[in-house]
Amino acid sequence: MIDIEKELENAKKASIGASKLLINERENVNKILSNEGRDVKLKADVESEKIIKEFLTANSKFPILAEESGANKDLGKSFWVVDPLDGTSNYSRNFPMCCISIALIYEDEIVLGVINDFNQNALYEGTINSSAKLNGLEINVSSIDNQSNATLATGFPARGKFDEDFMIELSTELVRWKKVRMIGSAAMSCAFVASGQFDQYQEKGIYLWDIAAGLCIIKAAGGSYSYKPYRDDQFKVDVIANNNCL
């Protein structure tokens, strides 16, 4: 058996430790290590991930899949999923729309998620056994049930393929919604669906570590989600998550 509450506390503490670095050492860690195509990696990504992995390794038995370093051992059906800084480009430009995202997958199910919006001192959490919360207070998805009145959050994944067919399909989808938001952080987009500020998040070719925690929190807030593998990459998915009314 798994002690979900204990593991949730591990995820929260790991995120808080990393958030202190990202806030207090911003000037030192906001250094570009690589900048290829639409993807940028900072020293902040690497240092934040190091703090999270060290804490989880010391306090939990599960292997870790992390954005920067990949899997630390054979993953099996149960493992942590870590994005040490989702919205790296935003962080690099001092645009406060970025976060730390940590989820636990147990027996192929996302059982808990934590999103630390450290710029706003906002900690989102949710598990399969408990309601979604923001700084300890319960949050819920919206009740909007018509696309013409709803807000969609989406984005362009950093390593996506944006050919003509993709753009035609995307533009056809976007015009169905009242409002569309692209904020540069899939995890924060999910957090805003969970708290009722957005109504649906969807994206093709997004990485599991970007959205795993957010999906769990959305479900804990009364929403729903589905995802499927994207082409040939085992950690890329096509995902739709909403308030369960759309």
Secondary structure, DSSP 8 states (H G I E B T S, - for coil): ---HHHHHHHHHHHHHHHHHHHHHTHHHH--EEEEETTEEEEHHHHHHHHHHHHHHHHH--S-EEETTTEESS--TT-EEEEEEEETHHHHHTT-S--EEEEEEEETTEEEEEEEEETTTTEEEEEETTEEEEETTEE--------GGG-EEE----TT----HHHHHHHHHHHTTSSEEE--S-HHHHHHHHHTTS-SEEEEEEEEHHHHHHHHHHHHHTT-EEEEEEETTEEEEEEEEEE-S--
